[in-house]
Amino acid sequence: MLGLNFSSRKNGNCGDFLLFLRQQTNNRLVIRSIHDFSLEGCGPCEYECIHGSCPKKDGLTALTAWMDKEEQSIFVMPLYNGNLPSAFYRLLERMSPRLHDEAEEKRFWKKVKIILVGNPEHGLEPAVQTLKDIYENAGVKPAVTAFSSVKYGMKATQDRMIESREVRSRLVELAWEWMENPGR
Ligand SMILES: Cc1cc2nc3c(=O)[nH]c(=O)nc-3n(C[C@H](O)[C@H](O)[C@H](O)COP(=O)(O)O)c2cc1C
């Protein structure tokens, strides 16, 4: 199982959640940061991917090879400035030739579960909707869980949400769910 951290920092709330999930899955979760993969967005190019292959030589091949060999991937991501992190969009953009194939798109999203860290009225609602649309367009039941610091009386950038018992309980439930039913 792959746990991919989309935060700019490795040791914040997303990192805490992944470490906790690793414990709960008996170390079945391998944790990496998306920033370990030097992933560029698309361009400049001549759309070579449509007829051949992408001319960029960066971390995408290693990342997708790894995701392909794992039974499932847990993406843990924060909201930044009301949006999903740009690293997530870079990944989607670069994977678009592959995800154009409907069967492949479905297969990919069935394996992905997402945890989103963000607050209501600070971009959470549209971000959750965007993620749900991505799953639904692929014909896959959405697997998105949001954690909001305000719900626990915390400040997102300063406090550790993992200190909340309620957060830990929800993560325990998710870990069980994923281990019992990896492909949904
Ligand atoms: C530059 C910046 C912008 C942020 N923008 C938002 C935002 O628009 N909405 C929101 O709910 N949280 C926002 N946050 C809070 C982060 O989502 C939150 O701190 C989260 O815990 C970051 O993940 P990390 O702790 O793993 O680094 C922002 C944080 C930073 C540093």
The ligand as an SDF file (V2000), in Angstrom:
LIG
                    3D

 31 33  0  0  0  0  0  0  0  0999 V2000
    0.0980   28.7100    2.0680 C   0  0  0  0  0  0  0  0  0  0  0  0
   -1.0390   27.9860    2.7350 C   0  0  0  0  0  0  0  0  0  0  0  0
   -2.3190   28.1600    2.2480 C   0  0  0  0  0  0  0  0  0  0  0  0
   -3.3880   27.4990    2.8530 C   0  0  0  0  0  0  0  0  0  0  0  0
   -4.6360   27.6670    2.3320 N   0  0  0  0  0  0  0  0  0  0  0  0
   -5.6850   27.0130    2.9000 C   0  0  0  0  0  0  0  0  0  0  0  0
   -7.0090   27.1620    2.3700 C   0  0  0  0  0  0  0  0  0  0  0  0
   -7.2560   27.8800    1.4220 O   0  0  0  0  0  0  0  0  0  0  0  0
   -8.0140   26.4730    2.9540 N   0  0  0  0  0  0  0  0  0  0  0  0
   -7.8110   25.6460    4.0200 C   0  0  0  0  0  0  0  0  0  0  0  0
   -8.7680   25.0580    4.5080 O   0  0  0  0  0  0  0  0  0  0  0  0
   -6.5600   25.4860    4.5390 N   0  0  0  0  0  0  0  0  0  0  0  0
   -5.5030   26.1450    4.0040 C   0  0  0  0  0  0  0  0  0  0  0  0
   -4.2450   25.9920    4.5070 N   0  0  0  0  0  0  0  0  0  0  0  0
   -4.0500   25.1160    5.6640 C   0  0  0  0  0  0  0  0  0  0  0  0
   -3.4850   23.7680    5.2700 C   0  0  0  0  0  0  0  0  0  0  0  0
   -4.3870   23.0480    4.4960 O   0  0  0  0  0  0  0  0  0  0  0  0
   -3.1940   23.0060    6.5620 C   0  0  0  0  0  0  0  0  0  0  0  0
   -2.2130   23.7390    7.2670 O   0  0  0  0  0  0  0  0  0  0  0  0
   -2.6860   21.5960    6.3830 C   0  0  0  0  0  0  0  0  0  0  0  0
   -2.4960   21.0510    7.6700 O   0  0  0  0  0  0  0  0  0  0  0  0
   -1.3900   21.5610    5.5960 C   0  0  0  0  0  0  0  0  0  0  0  0
   -0.9140   20.2510    5.5300 O   0  0  0  0  0  0  0  0  0  0  0  0
    0.3830   19.8640    6.3780 P   0  0  0  0  0  0  0  0  0  0  0  0
    0.0380   20.1550    7.8140 O   0  0  0  0  0  0  0  0  0  0  0  0
    0.5910   18.4090    6.1110 O   0  0  0  0  0  0  0  0  0  0  0  0
    1.5010   20.6960    5.8850 O   0  0  0  0  0  0  0  0  0  0  0  0
   -3.1690   26.6470    3.9500 C   0  0  0  0  0  0  0  0  0  0  0  0
   -1.8570   26.4740    4.4340 C   0  0  0  0  0  0  0  0  0  0  0  0
   -0.8090   27.1320    3.8400 C   0  0  0  0  0  0  0  0  0  0  0  0
    0.5800   26.9270    4.3900 C   0  0  0  0  0  0  0  0  0  0  0  0
  1  2  1  0
  2  3  1  0
  2 30  2  0
  3  4  2  0
  4  5  1  0
  4 28  1  0
  5  6  2  0
  6  7  1  0
  6 13  1  0
  7  8  2  0
  7  9  1  0
  9 10  1  0
 10 11  2  0
 10 12  1  0
 12 13  2  0
 13 14  1  0
 14 15  1  0
 14 28  1  0
 15 16  1  0
 16 17  1  0
 16 18  1  0
 18 19  1  0
 18 20  1  0
 20 21  1  0
 20 22  1  0
 22 23  1  0
 23 24  1  0
 24 25  2  0
 24 26  1  0
 24 27  1  0
 28 29  2  0
 29 30  1  0
 30 31  1  0
M  END
$$$$
